[in-house]
């Protein structure tokens, strides 16, 4: 089971995937999510698609974390563009 956290400190020293929320550079009305999971120093396991919608990427990152035994996904959303009640 993956815990979605709002503050990086909630994970302590545990491994996590950072999910960054921002506005699209090409369409400021579009909210996007970006993330990348690297295992070890150079082995890319999976990552977000460029300019991907926030909800689809959120589902993808949680699934990737679950499949790889990552206990936390940190939602880095300082502008509160993707609040918890929108995460289905």
Secondary structure, DSSP 8 states (H G I E B T S, - for coil): --EEESSGGGGTTS-EEEEEEEE-SS-TT-EEEE-EEEETTTEEEEE--TT-BHHHHHHHHHHHHHHTT--EEEEE-TT-SS-GGG--
